[in-house]
């Protein structure tokens, strides 16, 4: 049975598990106004963790995915793209606070 639960960052967003099998998973993520994700990585010990995000709905304001590639260097993922592929175990990333609207993301993960 599908059930929305709080995201692991405890910052308001919700997640709905579509499937989890061996080293793969798929979730639907929903962010409402005020929700965000702080800077983090998603380590999988002994494996490379890839995430593919498909933005199904962009918020009116906020909700940008940022990456950090060095201690003081952040960059904004290209906002015209609705598809984002990255190594979530290596690249620190965060989602800025949703100021207006709702953000919905279909995310696939695989640990190789």
Steps between C-alpha positions, in 0.01 A plus 500: 500500500630845413536743790651849524762525776728778624828533310816393685624860533194591715454836326140465389517320167319169457598188311303215348688178427417369153741206524818382668676194363856385569717805430232713330220723625240740371315767698258780434601809703260782583608837638247757618561863593766522773651158421867464405791255520827602670842438352584129515630193317338157468778250574464131424805328653715325242290615204449791262156658551336657196174694507283597206241766582210582271327825598129443447388834644709808565403743776418860413791620714786320676566128498824517302745207513849621589826307486825577684818391326750662738480640857373845400382443144130438432337482164138489394384211286373619164140593576376453145573129532247273664750210510796493738757217527774511763712298744315564824768325706776736383334831417352698789157624401200682645160635399419859588184585693177495305377860515184461288337196347580130508797298371448138396793278400520141381841372614678179408807374685748224428807396698765327290 
